[in-house]
């Protein structure tokens, strides 16, 4: 299942972005650093040329200082070489620091923008994209771009000027010997040409396979408990092993391919060296011209060795560039992904008077051909409690999600105190709403910090006072470290019921004008449910509340109950009214009644009436 690609992922690969747009996109991040980039390029040029000077001193030492036994000259030559190396090292350190800093600052900004985009993305995006693949974009693609900006781009500039310097010096010493040395250059270009496409392809496959491994890991870690309950360990291991093996095979092929380069360059370099030695030896020994001194031959061999690496770097740059361009394109597409729920320009700030909610002629569908609501009309009186019941898939959770604009409707309007939610800022809208979901999500921090998640400014004293008022303080203090208990990712150190209570407390500490409980008691035992019921009696008066429930015992005191079926309201009334009305609610009630004596007596009356 992890190998199935999302439609958005496929769209990313199919959609083309022009190089001009990508260049402008990259330039927008690099432009603020143009001064630092200019300084870095100047330093790279200096370092490239200064780094070529020691070989010239070697010629002087071999041809002059040693044969003439010139100790002072030898000492001066060695001293100059040391100074050259030190200056080159200092310049190299400065430009490397500047380039890395510019590159990392750029990547920092890119990653922050991506995370900001992620925070502002609509729920639809998360519905259609695997978390592992999203993580891959924020990590692998950004790292690829980082390596390109911090390493490959610097290597390109340095190689160009180093190569230019080597050519100038070699041709200055001897044109013929230079041309003979360069006779092996076509072999380098041939090597680069042959391996360019395979390296590009293998790099793309490697990114794909590591993305598959990351996605598989993320899915199985988050679903570990489900896997264990279905004894899926063996199957999951086989699936992960298959993904990991594919990544292993690709990595081995990539390593083998890259391993060819260094020995091949060494072989070509050795061939060039043999040509230099052969020609120079022929001129000196056979013809007797003594045209080439030992120092000149040594310099040519040294420069020839240094000549090959820039050639390979330049030849391979295209593949590296293409890889970075592919990552840049994915980042570009990620940052330009449509947000389906957006604010209008200059949105209004939510102003709550009594918290009334109105659905007027609302049409909504997740997919065009599968409507959830059609022409839905509902008015919820402010300060009252509305309960929603119905079978699975009736539209209960969709109903409450539309209020806070988790999704946007296709037609009609939703108003809170006469304000169309589409005209409001998302921040002010959602700040006014407190949600307790069926599957509460706790974060890897203390219970205290989880509770104040929606109200960071609340003091510890006030927070604990609120927990005490609703009867939760005693439960929290019974935990090993009380409020300082670290719950781990997703609240795994707590039971499902405890997580539900913490999520409920978190919503209450937010002190919202509108409270939504989406199956908030489904994971609670009778005692936990009773605690919630007692807490609700204290906090619901004069507060608009919407309760989605399967357990009808939790909504007996609701001011109004709506029964949904296939997105339509099929019953509307109070608990006392609906239990005596033939319909879905009565059927659900009779199935669930079991414990309280008053319910048994009421059920008997219903059956007697029937």
N, C-alpha and C positions, 0 to 999 in steps of 0.2 A: 504493500500500500504506500510505503514511503517513496517508491519510485515513480508513482503517478505524478505527472507534472500538472501544476495548476494552469488554468487558461491564461492567467495573467503572466505566468512565467513564459509560456509559449508565445504570448503576444510580445513580450520583451524581446525575444530572439528574432521574431519576424519583422517587427517594426524597425524601419531604417531611420537613422538620424544622420543628417549630412555632417561631413567632417567640419564644415564651416560652423555649424551650430555647436558641435562638440568643442571646437577651438574657442569659440566665444564663451562657452560655458566654463572651460578650464581657465581662460584668461580672466574671468570675473573673480576667481580665487587667487590667481597669481599676481594680478595687477597691483594690489596694495604693497607688494614686496619688490617692486621694480628697482628701487634703489639698492636693496640688498643683493638682488640678482645681478645687477650691473657690476657691483663691487666683486661679487663672487666670480663672474666671468673674467674680469681683469686679473684677479688672483690666479684663476685656473690657467690663463695664458702665461702669466709669469712663471708659475710653478712648472708648466710643461716645458718651457724653454730653459729655465734654470736647471731643471732635472736632467737635461741633455749635456750639460757642461762637464761633469766628471769624466766622461769618456775621452774628452779632449785632453784632459790632464793626464790620462793614462798614456796617451800617445807621447806626450812630452816626457813622461817618466821613462817609458821604454826606449825611445829614440835618443833622448838627450841625457837625462839625469843619471841613469844607470850606466850606459856606455862610457860616459865621461867621469864617472865616479864623483859626480857633483852632489856632495852631501847636503850643502846648503840649498841647492836647487831642488833636491828630492824632498827636503823638509818643507820648503815653501810650497811645492806642488801638493804634498800630502795635507798641509795646513789649509791650502785653498780648497782642496776637495772636501775636507771636513766642514769648512765654512759654507761651501755650496750645499752640502747635504743638510746642514742645520737650517740654513735659510729656506731651502726647499721644503723641509719638514714643517717649519713654522708657517710658511705660506700655505702649504697643503692643509695643515691643521685648521687655519683660520677659514679657508674657503670651504673645507669640508664641514666645519661647524655651522657656517652661514647657510650652506645649501641644505644641510640636514634640518636646521632650525626652520628655514623657510618651508621645506617639504613637510615637516611634521606639523607646523602651524597650519599649513594648507589642509593637511589631512584632518587635523583637529577640527577645523571649521567645516569641512565636508561631512565628517562623521556627526558633528553636532547638528548640522542642517538635516541630515538623514534621520537622526533621532527625533528632531523637532517635527519633521514631516510624519514620522511614525506616530507621534503623539496626537497629531492633528488629523490623522487618517480616519476615515469612516469605518464603521464596523464591517461594512461590506468587503473592504480590503482584507481584513483578517479572516473573514469567512471563506475567502477564495485563495488564500496564500498560506503555505505551511510555515510554521515558525522557524524551522531549520533553514529554509531557503531565505527567509528574511534575515536571519542571523548571518548567513553566508554573504549576503550583500554588504552588510555593515562591517564584516570582518575580512573575509577573503578578498573581495573586490577592492575594498579600501586599502588593504595591505599591498595588493598588486600595484595600485596606483602610487602608494607611498614609496615602494621600492623603485618605481620608475622615476619619480621626482627626486628622490634622495640619492639614487645610485646611478641608474642607467643614463639619465640626462646629463649628469656630471661627467660620466664616463665618455659620453659622446663628444662633449665640448673638449675634454682633455685629450681624447684620441685624435681629434681633428688637428689640434695645434701641435701635439706631440709628433704626429705623422708629418706635418708640414716642416717642423724643425729638423726631423731626421732626414727628410728629402733634401732640404737646403744644405745641410752639413755634408751629406754623402756626395752630392753632386759638386759641392765646393772642392772636396778632396780629389775626386776622380770620377769623371763621367762614365768612362768605360767600365770600371769596376762596379759602379752603381747600377748600370744597366744589366750587367751580368748577375748582380745580386737580385735584381728585380725580376729575373727570368722565372723565379719560382712563384711570383705573386699570382699569376693566373690559377695556380693550383689552390691558393688560398681562397680566391673568389669562387672557384669550382666547389671547394669544400663547403663554403658558406652557402652557396646556392643549393647544394644537394641537401644540406641538413636544415635549411631555413623552414621549409614547409612542414617537414616531420616534427620539428621542434614546436612550431606554432600549433599544430594539430594535437600533439601530445600534451601541450600546456593547457589547451582548452579541455581535453579529456580529463586531465588531472583536476582542474577546477570543478568539473561536473561530478566526478566521483567523490571528491572530498565533500562537495555539497550534499551528495546522497548519504554519505556517512554521517554528516552533521545532522541532517534531517531525521535519519533513522534514530540516532542517539536521542535527539530532543523529544521525539515522539514516544520512544520507549521509556525514557526517564519519567516523563510526565504521566505516562500510563502504566507505570510499574505495578500498581496495585491491581488494576484490571487484568494485566497480563498474568499475575500470580493467581488471581481468582479463577481464570480460565485455563490455568496450567499451560500457558503459551510459551514458557521459557525456552523450550527446545526449538519451537518454530521461530520464535523471535531471534534466537541465536543463529539459526540457519539463515534467516534473512539478513541479519547484520553481518554474518560471515561472508555472505555473497557480496554485499556492498563493500565490505572491507577488503575482500579478495580482489574485487575489480579495481579498487583504488591501489591496492598493493601491486597488481600486475601493471597498471598504468605507470605507477611510480618507478617500478623496476625498469620498464621500457624507457622512461624519461631519463633515469640515471644512466642507463646503458648508452643512450644517445648522447648525453652530455659527456660521458666518459670517453667517447670517441674523439672529441674535439682536441683535448690537450695532447694526447699522443700523436694525433695527426699533425698538429702544429709543430710539435717537436721534430717529427719526421721531415716535414717541409723545411723547417729551420736548419736541420742537419744537412739536407740537400743543398740549401743555399750556402751554408758554410763550406761544404765540399767544393762547390763551384768557385767560391772566392779563393780558397786555398789552392785549388787546382790551377786556376788562371794566374794568380800571383806567383805561385811556385814555378809555373811554366815560364813566365816572364823573367823571373829572377834567376832560376837555376838553368833552364834550357837555353833561353835566348841570351841570358847574361846581362840584361839591361839594369838589373838591380833597381827597377822602377818603384817597387813597393817596399817600404821599410817595415820591420816587424811591428812598429807602433801603428802604422797605417792599416796593416792587415788586422791587428787586434781591434782597432777602432771600428773597422767595417764589420767584423764579426759581432762586436758588441751591439752596434746599431742595428744590424740585421736581425739579431735576436729580439731587440725591442721593437722592431718594425712590424713584426707579425701580429702582436697582440692588438694594437690599434686597428689593424686591418680586419681582424676577426670581430672586434667590438663593433666597428662600423657596419660590417656585413650582417652581424647578428642583431643590430639595433632595430631593424625593420620588424623582426619577429617579436622582440620585446615591446616595440612600439605598438604593434597590432594587439598584443596581449593587454597592454595598458589601455589601448583604445576600446577594446571590448569591455573591460571593467568600467571605463569611464562612461561608455554608452549605457551600461546597466545602471550605473549610479544616476546618470542623467534621466533615464526613463523612470527610475524609482522616485526621484525628486519631482518629476513632472507627471506622476501618476494622478489621475483625476481623483478629487475628493468629492464623493457623492453627496455629503452633507456639509454645506458651506454656509457661512454667514453672508448676509447681504452687506453692501457697503454701508458703513456707519449704522450698525445695528443698535436697536434700543436696549436699554437696561431693564431687566425684569422688575416690575413693581407689583408686589403681592398685596392685595387688599383682604380678600377672604378665601382665595385659593380655589375658586370655581373653575371647572374644566369643561370645555365644550368641543365635541367632535361634530362637524357639520359636513354632510355629504362626502365622507372620507372614502377614497379608494386607495387600496394599498396592496402591493404584491412584491414578493421577492423576485419572481420571474414573471414576465409579461403575461404568459399564458396560464399562470397559476395564481389567481387572485386570492388574497386572504380576506380582505374586506371590500365590499362594494356598497357605496352609498350609505355608509354607517353614520348614524346620528345618535349621539349620546350627550346628555348634560349631567355633569356631576356637581352637586351643590357644594359650595365652599364650606369647610369645617366639618364635613360629614365623612362617613366611612362607606366606601363602595367595595363590594366583594365581587370577584369574577370567578365563576366556576364553569366547568365543561370538560368534555373528554380531551385526551391528548390530541393536539393539532387543531383545537377549536379556534385558536387565535388569542388566547389569554395573555401570553408573554409578549406577543407582537403588539397588543393593545398598549401595554404599559411602556414598551420601548419607544413607541411613537410619541409619547408625551414629552420625553426628554430628547427627542430627535436623534435617537440612536440610528434610526432610519428615517428617510423622508417619504411622505405620502405622495402619490401620483396626482390625486385630485382632491378638492375640498380644502378644509382648513381645520386646524386644532388651535383652540384659544385657551389661555389661562387668564382669568379676570379680564376678558375682552381683548387680550393681546395675542396676536397670531404668533405662535412659537417660531415660525420661520423668519419673523422680523426681529427677533431678540438675539442678543449675543449668547453664544453657546455657554460661555462661562457663567453668566448671571442666571440663565435658565437652569443649568444643571446644578448650580450652587443652591438653588431653591428646592431641589428635589433630593430626597434621601432614598437610596435603593438598598434593599436586602435581597440578594439573589438566592436562587435555590442552591447553587453551588458557590459558597462564599470563597473568595480569594484572599488569603492572608499573605503577608509579606515576611521575608526572612529578617525579622527584627523582633523587638519585645512586644508583649501584649499592649503595653502602654502606648508605644508608637503606632501600633496597628489601630488602636482605638482613636487616637487623635489624627488619623490619616486625613479625614475630611475637615478637620478643624485644628490646624497646627498651632494656633495661638492660645488654645485653652490651657490653663495652668493645671499642674498635676492635682492640686487640691480640688479644683472645680470638677475635673474629670472624675476623680474618685468619688466625689460627692454625688455626681449624676449616676454613677454605677451603683452607689449605695441606695439611692432613691428608687431604682427599679429592681433592686434585689440581686444584682450581679456581683457586687463587691465581694461577697462571701465566697462565691464560686471561684473567682479569680485568685483570691488570697489562699485558697486551698491548693493551688498549683505549686510545684517545687520552689520557684522563685517569685511567686506572686505576679505582680504587674511587670516585673523584669524578666519573666520567662521568655526565652527566645523560642519562637514557634517553628522555626525552620521554613524553608520554601513551601509555600502553599499551606502552611499551618500543620505540617505533618506530625508534629509532636502532640497535637491535640486530637481528640475524637471529633467525628463529624458534628456531633451535637455541640461540643464546646466551640468549634469553629463557627457554627451557626449563631451561637449566643454572642460571640465576639463581633461578628459581622452586624448583628442586630444592635449591639451597643455602639458600634462605630457609626451607624446611621443616626442613632439618637443623639450622639455627642455633636454631630454636625448640626443638629437642631434645625431640620429642614421645614419649610412651610408645607411641603407635600411629601408624604411618606408612602413609599411603594414597597410592599412585601410580596415578592414573587416566589411562592411556594416556600416561604421563609421558615416554616415549621416542619417541613417534610422530613428532616433528618433528626428531629428531636424525639426523645422519649416522652411519655406522659408528664413526667415531672418537669422536664425542660419546657414542654409546651405550656404547662400551667404557669411557669415563670413568665413566659412571653405574654400570656393572657393577662396576668396581673400588671405587667409593665405597660401593656397597651391601654389598659383602663386608666392609667395615670397620664399617658402622653397623647392619646387620641382626641380627647375632648377639645373642640375648637381648632382641630387640625385636619386638613384634607388628607384622607388616606385611601389607598387602593390596595386591596388584599387579593392576591391570586392564590387560590387554595384548592386542594383535592379533599382535605379533611374538612368536612362541613362543621365540625365542632369548633373550629377556629373562627368561624364567621357568623355564629348565631346572633351576635350582638351588632352586626353590621347594620347601618341605617338602610342600606339598599343592596340587593343582590341581583346581578345580571347572570343569566345562564347563556353561554355561547355554544353554538354548534355550527361548524363550517363557516365561521366568520360572521354569523348572524345572531342577533339577540332573539332567543326563542322564549325566554321567560324573564320577568322583571318584577321584583317585589321584595318583601322582607322574609326572613327565615320562617316566621310563624305563618305567613301567608302561603309561601311556596310549598311547604311540606304537605299542605292540604290540597294543593292544586295538582291535578294529574299532569305529569310531565317528567322531564329529565331530572329535575331537582329532587322530586319525591322518590324517584327510583334510586338515585345516588344515596339519599338519606337512609332509606330502608336497608340498603346493602351495608351501610357503615355503622348503623346504630348497634351498640353492643354493651357498652359499659354503664353509663349513668342511668339510674332508675327512672329519672324523669324522662329520659329519652325512650326507655322501654314503654313507659306508660303512654307517651305521645305516639309512639309507633303503633301501639295497640289501638289507640283512638283512630289513627289513620286507616289501619286495616279494617276496623269495624265500619268506618264510613264507606270504604270501598266495597 
